[in-house]
Amino acid sequence: MAGVTSSAGVAGTGGTTGGQPSTGGTIASGGRVGTGGTVAAGGTLGAGGSSAMGGAGGTGGRIGSGAGSGPGGASGGSGAVAGATAAGGTTSSGGTPATCDPTLPSSGTYYVAAPTGTGSTCSVATPCTASTAIGKLQAGQTAYLRAGTYSGLNISRSGTAGNNIVIAAYPCELPFIDSGGVNLTGGYVTIRGLVARNAVTGFGNSYGAATGHIEYINCIADMHSMNGFAFHFATGLHIKQSIVAHTGYSTSNSWSSGVDLLGATGTYQDNIIEESVAFENVDMQKHTDGSGFIVDDNTTGATFVNNIGFRNGGSCIRTTSSTGTHIINNSCYANGLDPQATAPTTPDEIFFSSPDATSVLYNNLAVATGKPGDTQATINTSSATNANNVTNNKGTVDFWVDPAGPHPDFHLKSSATTIIGKGTATEAPSEDIGFDPKCVTNTPPTGTDVQSWWLYSVDYDYIQSIGGIAQCFHPKARSTPSDIGAYAY
C-alpha cells in the first residue's frame, strides 16, 4: 500500500550566470552523498559551452547542494520540442543513439534553468530557476535543467493530449533533484533524464490531485523513504528506461514499493512500465511490500514489459487486489531478501496476492534462489493466462551472463537454448531492454538508512561520463520468435 506523495519544494533562486563552468569533481555512487563542491566562475561564453558535471561528493549524510552548472553555450532563443520528444536524439519510442548529442533542437519553444539561475530570461546564456522555467510552460513546450542539484520540483502546469509539457535534462547532462522529489499536480507531463534522491517519494502524483497522462523517461529514483515512482487513482502512466533503487527505508512511513500503482484506472494499454530496472527496494514499516514493481489495490489494468527486478526485499513483481495486469518478457532474480517479511513471509519473484483470471504472463524468465523468502518463481498465477514462461526454484542461472557480478548482467548466454527463440509472439515487444549493466555497480551505498543486505549502487560517475541516463539504454530489435526475458540474444 502506498502512502501520500510528498509535496516537493521548488528550486532555489540566486547566483549569477557565469562563463564556462568547471567540470567539478565526481558524485559518489549510491547512498546518501555528502556535501558537493562548487562550480568555478569565469571563462567566456562559447558557442555550445559545457555544463558542470557536479561537485565532489563524499559518503554519508544527505546529498549536498552539489555544483550547479554554468550557463555555457550560445544564448538560446527558441529550441525544440513538440510533445514528449527529447533533444539529443532520443524519443519516447526508444532509439537511443550510440553517443550523446548535446545539440538543442532547432524549432519549437524551450526554456533553460540552472541551479544558480536567476531572472526570467530562461535562455542558455541567462538561465533562470527551475520553478521559473516550469512556470512558463505551455502545451508542447520544454524546460531544460542544466547539470547540478535542485531542491525539489512542484509541477502544477499541464499539457494537452498529444502535446505534453516536458521537463528534461539538458542534453547530455545529469540534473539531481534532492530533498523534495518531483511532485505533479498537473497532467499530460513528461519528465525526462532527471535523478530524484533523498525524498519521501521520488516521482509521483499526489492522492488529492489524481492527475494522469504522465511519462517518466530515462529517470532515476534512488534513496527515498517511501517509494520511487508513485501513480495514484488516475489513468495514463508511462515509465520507460528508468531505474529505481533503495526505496522504502522508513520504519514509520514506507508501506510501498519501488514502482507503485495504486488505484490506477484504465486498461493494460493505458498504464505501461517498460525497459526499466528495480533493485534493493524494501518496506521497513510493514514488511509486506518492498517489491520492485507493484500493482496495488483497485488497479484495473497495467503492463510490465522488458523489466528487470533483482535483490528487492519484496517480490520482483507483485499484484494485490487488482485486475488486468499483463506481465511480458521480464527477468526476475534473487528477490524476497527482506529478512523480516511478514505478509507474505516468502515474497518470491512474481507474486499474485489473489488469483486473477484477467491477467496474463508471457515470456517471463523468473529464478527463485530457493533460500528463505525466495522459494517460488511464481505464486498464485495459475488462474491467469500463462504461456512460454521459464521458471526455476533452485537458483540455477546458467542462461544469464553474470546476474550476481560486479555489474549484474542479465544478457543471455549463447548456450541458453531453452530461452533463445522460445517465446510466444503474443504481445511480444519489438525490442528488448538494452540496459548497460555498467550503470549499476557493486559498491554498497552508505548512510544511516542503508540496509545491511544492499550491495549495489547506481553508478552516477559512469552515467555522467556517457552523457546521461538515456545512454544506459540501447534497445535491440527482437527476432521472431521472441527470446524469453528482458534481453534479446
N, C-alpha and C positions, 0 to 999 in steps of 0.2 A: 504494500500500500504506500502510496506516495504522500509526502507532506506538502505543505504550501510552498510554492516557489518564492524565494526571497525577492524583495524589492532591491533593485540594483541602484547604485549611485550613478553619478554622471562623471565623465572625465573632467579632471581639473583644468582650470584655466591658468593663464600666466605664462611666463617665459618669453623669450624673444626668438625670433626666427634667425637662425644662424646661417652659416655658409655650408660648406661641405662638412658633414659630421664625421666624427671618428668612428672607427669600426668597433670600438669598445672592447669589452672582454668577452667571456663566454658565460652562457647561462647553464647552471648546474642541472643535471638530469634529475627529474623526479623530485618527490618530496616537497617540502616547503623550503623555499630558497631564501637565502639571506639577502641583505641589502645590496642593491645593484650599484653599478658605477654611474658615471656621468658622461655626457656627450661633450666632446670638445667643441668649442665655438670657433668662429673664424673661418678662414678659407673664402673662396669666391664661389659664387653660384654658377655652376656649369650647366651645360645642356645635358640633362639626364641625371646627373648627380648620383649619389648613392646614399642609402639610408643607414642609420646606425644599426648595428647588429645586436644591441642590448648591452647592458652593463655587466660587470663581472659579478657572478653570483656565488655565494657561499652555501654552505649546508646548514640546515637547522633554521628555526624561526620561521617567520612568514616571508612570502616573496617580497622583496624590496621594491622601492619605487622604480628601480631599473633605470635604464638610459633611454631617454626619449630620442627620437630621430630628428635630425635637422632637416630642413626642407629640401635641399638638393634638387637639382634639375632646373629646367626652364620653367617659367611661370606657366601654369596650366589653365587655360580658359576652359573651353569645352572639351569633353573627352567622351568616353564610351558609354555605353550600356543601355540596352533595352532589355527589359525583363530581368531574368536571372542570369544573364550571360556575363561571365567574368572577363577581366582583362588577362593578358598574359597567356592566352592560348588555351584556356580550359573552359569548358561549358558544363552545365549540369547534366548533360548526357554522357559525359566521360571524354576520353580522348586527350589525356594529359600529354603535352609534348615532352620529348626526351630531356630537354633542358628548359629552364625557366626563362620566359620572355619578359623583360622588365618594362616593355613599352606600354604606355597607356593607350586606350582606344582613341580613334581619331574622330569619332562622332558621338553625339548624344550629350548629356549633361552630367557632370560629376563634381563632387566637392572633395577637398583633401583636408584631413585632420592630422595633427601630431600631438604627442603628449605635452609639448611645450607651446602648442598653438595658441593664438590669441586673435582677437578681432573677428571680422565677419567676411573677409575676402574668400577664405577657404580654397585657395589655389595651391599649386605645387610650390610656388615661390613664397607664398604667405599663407601657410596652413592655419586653420582655426582649431578650436577644441572639437572633440568628437561629438559632444552634445549639440554644438552649433551646427556642425555639418549635417548631422542626422535630422536636426530640426528644420533644415531647408528642403528635405527630400519630398519630391512629388512622385507619382507613379512612373516607373521606368527609369528613375534616376539612381545614382550610386554615390555613397560616401566611402572614400578610401581612407583607411587608417594606416599611417606610417608606422614603422617598427618602433618598439618601445613599450612602456607599461601604462595602462589606463586604469582608472579606479573603479570602473563598472559602467554598464550601459543600461539605460531605460529607453525602450523604443516604443513610442506610442503612435508613430506615424504608420500609415497603411498604404499599400499599393492597390492595384485593381487586378482582376482576373487577366492573366497574360502580361501584366506589367507590374511585377513586384518592385518594391523598393529594395535596394541592395546595400548592405553594409559589409564591406570587403577589406581584406588585407590589401595594401598597396602591392602591386605586382612584385613578386619575388621577395617579399618581406614578411616578418612574423610578429604581429602585434599581440601583446598579452593583456587580457582583461583580468585584473586582480581584485580580490576582495569586493565582491558585489555581483559578479556574474553578468549575464546578458538576459534581461527580463523584458519580455514582449507583451504589450497590451494592444498592439496593432496586428493586422493580418496582411496576407499577401506580402510576406517579407522573406528575403533571402539573406542568410548570414554565411559569409564565405571566408575561409582562411584564418579564422581567429582562434586563439588559445584562451580558454577561461580556466582560472585556477583560484583556489582558496576562497570559495564562497559556500553558501548553503547548497544552491543548485547552480550548475554551470550555465546552461541554456534552458529557458523554459517560458511557457505562457502561464500566467497565474490562474488560480482557480476562479477568481471573480471575473476575469476578462473573457475567458473562454473563446479566444480568437484562434483562427485556424489558417490554413494555407501558408504554412511556414516551412522553409527549407533551411537545413544546415548542411553545407557542403564544405568538405576539407576543413573541419573544425576539430579541436581537441578539448575535451573536458577532463580535468585532472585535479585530484586532491580537493574534493568537495565533501562537506559533512553529510549531505543527503544524497542527491543524485547528480548525474552528469547532464543528461538530456531528459527533460520532463515535458509531456504533452497531455493536457488535461481537458476533457469534455469539449472537444472540438473536432472538426473534420479537416483533413488535408495536412499530413505531416510527411516530409521527405528528408531523411538523413542519408547522406551518401559520402563515402570515402572519409570517414571520421574515426576518431579514436576516443575511447572513454576508459579511464582507469582510476583506481584508488578513491572511489566514492563510498559514502555511507559509513564513515568512521565515527560519527557522533553517537555517543551512548544514550542520548536523550531525544534525538530528533533525526533519525536516519532510516526510518521504515520505508525503504525503497530500493532501487537497483540502478545500474549504470545508465541504461536507456529505459525509461518508464512511460508506458502509455496507460493512462487511467481514464476510463470512460470515453475513449476516443470513438467517434462516430463515423459512419460511412462503411464502405466495403473494404475488402482486402486490396482493392486497386486505389483506394484513397489515401492510405497510410503505409508508406514504404520505407523500410530501413534496409539499406543495401551497401555492400562493399565496405563494411566498417569492422572495427576491431574493438573488443571489450575484454579487459583483463584486470584481475585483482580488485574487483568491486566487492563490497560487503555490506551487511546490515548489522551494525553493532548495537542497535537499540533493541530490536525484537528477535534478531537472528532467524527470521522467517523468509527474508528476501535476499538482497545482495547478489542478484543474478546479473549476468552480463546484459541480457535483454529480457524485459518482462512485459507481457500483455496483461494488464491488471484489470480489476473488476469492471464489468459492464462495457468493455470494449467490443465493438461489433464487427471489426474487420481490420486486419493488418497483414503485411507481407514482410518476411525476413528472408533476404536472398543474398548469397555470396558473402556472408559474415563469418568472422572467426571469434570464438569465445573460449578463453582458456584461463585457468587458475583463478576463477571467481569464487567467492565464498559461497554463493548460492549456485543455481543452475547456470548452464550456458544460455538456454532459452527456456523461459517459464511462462505458462499461461495460467490465469486464475479467474474463474467465473467470467469467462469471455468466450466469444464465438468467432468463427470465420477467420482463423489465423492460418496463413499459408507460409510454410517453412520450407524453403527451397535452396538446395546447394550450399548449406552451411557446414563449417568444420568446427567441431566441439571437442575439447580435450581437457582432462585433469581439472574439472570444476568440483564444486562441493567441498571447498577447503576450509570453510568456517568450522572450527572445532567445537563451537557452541551452538551449531544449527539445531533448531528445535522443531520447526514445523515447515517442512519435513526435516527429519534428522539426517536424511540422505538426499540432498538436493539433486545429485546426479547431473546428467547432461541436458537432455530435453525432457522437461517435466510438465505434464498437464495435471494441475491440481484436481481437476474433474474431467471425465471423458467428454469429448465434443465431436459429434459426427459431422459438423460443418467445416472442420479444419482439414488441411492436407499437409503431408510431409513427403517431399520428393527429393531424391539425390543428395541426402544429407550424409555426412561422414562423422559419426559420433563415437568417441572412445572413452569409456569409463576406466579408471585406473584399477578398480577392484578394491581400493582402500576404503576405510570408513568415510562415509559422506559421498562416495562416488562409486556405487556398486552396480548401477544400471545405466546403460546408454540412453534408454527411453523409458518413461514411466507414464502409464495411463493414455498411451497414444493409439491403442489398437482400434478404438472406435472411429478414429479419423481415417481418411483415405491415405494409405501408405503405398509408396512404390519406389523401388530402386534405392533404398537407404542401406548403408553399410554400417553396422554397429559392432562394437566389441566391448565386453565387460571385464576384460583381463589386462587392459593397459598395453596390449600389443600394438606397436606403431611402426611396423616395417614398411608402410607405404608413404610416410612423410619424411622429408629430408632431415629435419632436426627440431622437433617441436619443443624440446626442453633445453635447447642450446643457448649460447650467449645472445643470439638474436633469433627468437623462436620462429622456425621456418616450417610452414605447413604446405610448401610446394610438394607435388607428388614426385616420387622416385620413378625412374623408368621401369622398375620391376613391379610397380603397382598394377598388375594386370587384372586384378579383380575390381579396380577402381576406374582405370582409364577406359573411356568409351562405353561404360556400363550404365550410364544414366538414362532416364526416360526423357523424351523430348517435351513432354507435357509441362508447360510453364517454365521450361529451362531457360535461363538467361542467355543472351547472345555473347556476353563477355564474362570474365572472371573478376576476382577482387584485385589482382595485380599489385598486392601490397609488398612494399620493400621491407623485409624483416629488419634491416638495419635501423629503422625508425624506432625500434624498441631494443633496449639493451639490458644486460643482466647486471645492472648496478642498482642495488636496493635503494628505494627512496629513504630519506632521513627526515626526522622531525618527531614531535611529541605524539602525533596521531597515527603514526605508521604501525601497521600490524607486523608481527614477527615473521609471518609467512609470505609477506610481499618480497619478491625477489627481483622484479623488473621495473624499469622506468622508461618513460618516453625520452628519447634522445634528442633534446632540443638543439644541442650543438650541431648534430648531424643534419637535422631538419633545416636549420638556418643555412648550413653550408650548401644544401642542394636547392635552396630557393623557395622554401615554404612547404606547407603541408601537402599541397597538391602533388608535389614531386615524390611523395611517399606512395603514390598510387599510379600504376601504369597498367590498366586492364588489358588483358589479352583476349582476342576473339576465341570463342569456343567452337570446337568442331562438332559434327553430328555423327554418331550420337554423343551426347554430352558426357564429360567426365563427372565423377561424383565428388562432392565437396566444393569448397570455395575457390580453389585454384583449378585452372585447366592445365593439363600437362603440356 
